[in-house]
Amino acid sequence: MRACGSGEIGALLRREGLYSSHLTTWRRERDAGTLEALGRRRGRKPRLTPEARREALLETKNARLERDLAQARLIVEVQKSLHAAGHSGGSVRARRERILSAASRPRRAWAQRVRSAPPLALSAPSREKLLEVLNGPRLADATPYTAYARLLDEGCTRLR
């Protein structure tokens, strides 16, 4: 850009399809040092030496073990506080016995109640007749909507 004479910058920008705001942005980035990243070498990072690879592996393993240790310490603290408060988690045997005794108890009355039929339900003979019509060759492959429409078109409303 500095090599351009007066009036040539505008022609260069038009020819390249750029705006003067691009120049302003690039100058700010250059001054801030952002564009230095463009000069970095691209491609794969250099391979680690065996010692560096082992060191990185040990660091990740150490970090994982530190997290596990912190979690175990937290669990022990919670168990201590529960024990001090008098709460016991109970044994597996006691839980199993509670479940088995609940299964052997008789069911409650509300669970044994027989439901009454809905007010608009079909009677048993009407239901059988409707199933024969729906499973017949005419409507066997029809969707419920199509079967309903065909039955209404035919005037078949006497199934009750």
C-alpha positions in Angstrom: 0.0 0.0 0.0 2.8 2.3 0.8 4.2 1.7 -2.7 1.0 3.0 -4.3 0.9 6.6 -5.4 -1.9 9.1 -4.6 -5.3 7.9 -5.9 -4.0 4.4 -6.7 -5.1 2.9 -3.4 -8.8 3.4 -4.3 -8.3 1.8 -7.7 -6.5 -1.2 -6.0 -9.3 -1.6 -3.5 -11.9 -1.6 -6.2 -10.0 -4.0 -8.3 -9.6 -6.4 -5.4 -13.1 -6.0 -4.1 -12.0 -4.6 -0.8 -13.2 -1.7 1.4 -11.2 0.9 3.2 -12.6 -0.5 6.5 -10.7 -3.7 5.8 -7.4 -1.7 5.7 -8.3 -0.1 9.0 -9.1 -3.4 10.6 -5.9 -5.0 9.3 -3.8 -2.1 10.6 -5.3 -2.4 14.1 -4.7 -6.1 14.1 -1.1 -5.6 13.0 -0.5 -3.0 15.7 -2.1 -5.3 18.3 0.1 -8.2 17.2 -2.8 -10.4 16.1 -1.5 -11.0 12.6 1.8 -12.5 13.9 -0.1 -15.8 14.3 -0.4 -15.9 10.6 3.4 -16.2 10.3 3.5 -19.3 12.4 4.4 -22.6 10.9 1.5 -24.7 9.9 1.1 -28.5 10.0 1.7 -31.1 12.6 3.3 -30.3 15.8 6.7 -31.7 16.3 6.7 -35.2 17.8 7.3 -35.5 21.5 10.4 -37.2 22.7 9.8 -40.4 24.6 10.6 -38.7 27.9 8.2 -35.8 27.2 5.5 -38.3 26.2 6.0 -40.3 29.4 6.0 -37.0 31.4 2.7 -36.0 29.9 1.2 -39.4 30.5 2.3 -39.3 34.1 0.8 -35.8 34.6 -2.6 -36.9 33.3 -2.6 -40.0 35.4 -1.6 -38.0 38.4 -4.4 -35.5 37.8 -6.9 -38.3 37.5 -5.7 -39.9 40.7 -5.9 -36.6 42.5 -9.5 -36.2 41.4 -10.3 -39.8 42.6 -8.7 -39.2 45.9 -10.6 -36.0 46.5 -13.9 -37.8 45.6 -13.0 -40.7 48.0 -12.2 -38.2 50.8 -15.6 -36.5 50.2 -17.4 -39.8 50.4 -15.7 -40.8 53.6 -16.6 -37.4 55.2 -20.2 -37.8 54.2 -20.3 -41.3 55.6 -18.7 -40.1 58.9 -21.3 -37.3 59.2 -24.2 -39.7 58.5 -22.8 -42.2 61.1 -22.4 -39.5 63.7 -26.0 -38.3 63.0 -27.3 -41.8 63.6 -28.3 -42.5 60.0 -27.4 -45.9 58.7 -27.8 -46.9 55.1 -29.3 -50.3 56.1 -28.1 -53.6 54.9 -28.9 -55.3 51.7 -30.5 -58.1 53.5 -33.0 -55.8 55.3 -33.9 -54.1 52.0 -34.4 -57.5 50.3 -36.7 -58.6 53.1 -38.8 -55.4 52.9 -39.2 -56.0 49.1 -40.2 -59.6 49.6 -42.6 -58.8 52.4 -44.3 -56.1 50.3 -44.7 -58.6 47.4 -46.3 -61.2 49.7 -48.8 -58.7 51.2 -52.4 -58.7 49.8 -53.1 -56.0 47.3 -55.2 -53.0 48.5 -58.9 -52.8 47.8 -58.5 -49.9 45.3 -56.1 -52.1 43.2 -58.6 -55.0 43.1 -61.6 -52.9 42.1 -63.2 -53.8 38.8 -63.7 -50.9 36.4 -67.1 -50.3 35.0 -67.6 -50.0 31.3 -67.5 -46.5 29.8 -71.0 -45.1 29.0 -70.5 -45.2 25.2 -68.8 -48.6 25.0 -70.1 -51.1 22.5 -71.9 -54.1 23.7 -70.2 -57.5 23.2 -72.3 -58.5 20.2 -71.9 -55.1 18.5 -68.2 -55.3 19.1 -68.0 -58.7 17.5 -70.0 -57.5 14.5 -67.7 -54.4 14.1 -64.6 -56.5 14.2 -66.0 -58.8 11.5 -66.6 -55.8 9.3 -63.2 -54.2 9.9 -61.3 -57.4 9.5 -63.2 -58.3 6.3 -61.7 -58.1 2.8 -63.1 -54.6 2.2 -61.5 -52.8 5.1 -58.6 -55.1 6.1 -55.9 -52.9 4.6 -57.6 -49.5 5.3 -56.4 -47.1 7.9 -58.8 -46.5 10.8 -59.7 -43.0 9.4 -60.4 -44.5 5.9 -62.4 -47.4 7.4 -64.5 -45.0 9.5 -65.2 -42.7 6.5 -66.2 -45.7 4.3 -68.6 -47.0 7.0 -70.1 -43.6 7.4 -70.5 -43.2 3.6 -72.3 -46.6 3.5 -74.6 -45.6 6.3 -73.4 -48.2 8.7 -74.3 -46.5 12.0 -76.3 -49.4 13.5 -73.5 -51.2 15.2 -74.8 -50.5 18.8 
